[in-house]
């Protein structure tokens, strides 16, 4: 019975990974989960040892490994670039979100490939959502990285709702 359950579980996992396009890739061809995925890769895209260290400290690398396995396309590309940009320019982005306009807001939307014609709608959504985040009683005491992570979530949601056809 235990052997049947293990074989069934392995079969289901293989089917899920194959449907996601993961199992069809050659072994070892995906991203390195500790240096190319997770929080570490977003914060330190050019410094592999720092990315690895950050991922281990953050959650023993669990998030990075899950990202690499379940959705390797999120381990590099525009989402990581946007996360790094938001982290590096958070203060300016927060000010521009409050104003409802700015070059940094346009830049992050461009990184995420939001059509220029849809920037106004996305920025309006970002402004509304960030106003709610900033007005929360706990906001002022949050570390800068948490604020940047929250903004990333807001921007990603705005792009999803405003920039898709």
JOFEN-V381753 format. One record per run of one state. SS is the DSSP state (helix for helix, strand for strand, loop for the rest). FROM is the first residue (numbers start at 1). TO is the last residue. If there is no record, write none. Layout:
SS/FROM/TO + SS/FROM/TO
This chain:
loop/1/1 + helix/2/19 + loop/20/32 + helix/33/36 + loop/37/37 + helix/38/43 + loop/44/47 + helix/48/59 + loop/60/61 + helix/62/70 + loop/71/71 + helix/72/75 + loop/76/77 + helix/78/88 + loop/89/89 + helix/90/99 + loop/100/102 + helix/103/111 + loop/112/115 + helix/116/134 + loop/135/138 + helix/139/141 + loop/142/143 + helix/144/162 + loop/163/165
